[in-house]
């Protein structure tokens, strides 16, 4: 079953953006300028996006989005990553499952005919993934610019810095999110999917035809 591609009829600006979204050429996606569905857990956020013909960003897509806005829209980039109040956080479309002694990365989640969320893509975690907690930290610039795996995670040789990092969880109940607030910015890959908070939402993505 292939993922749905949604037809977009909105008016576009000269740079390819549409109202409320920026276009990221490297991933051929429109990504929302602001997150929504605050207070929803990871499962509820997926369902809320599905109802609007949208979806959650995967980890590689989130990295590409951050790289793009870092250069082209500093306001969005700072709103996601800047260490300041208030606390802001957003879900990422990836969860982790252990099978046959391997840790799998599941992403591109869809819903089956019974409304159950299932992963469209599942693969063994890249062996070059950084599997040590860094609190602090890793360099967000080095992570985004060069030292990330094809699955979007920091690689073992990423430089040190101030971005707090928790490596992929092996408990069969871990998903990813990015957050920033007073004191630090964090990339969690071991967060519980059932958690919800008023500052935690999701950034919608739409496929370009």
Buried (B, 14 or more C-beta within 10 A) or exposed (E): EEEEEBEBEEEBEEEEBBEEBBBBEEBEBBBBBEBBBBEBBBBBBBBBBBEEEBBBBBBBBBBBBBBBBBEBBEEBBEBBBEEEEEBBBBBBBBBBBEEEEEBBBBBBBBEEEEEEBEBEBBEEBBEBBBBEEBEBBBBBBBBBEEBBBEBBBBBEEBEEBEBBBBBBBBEEBBBBBBBBBEEBBBBBBBBBBEEBEEBBBBBBBBBBE
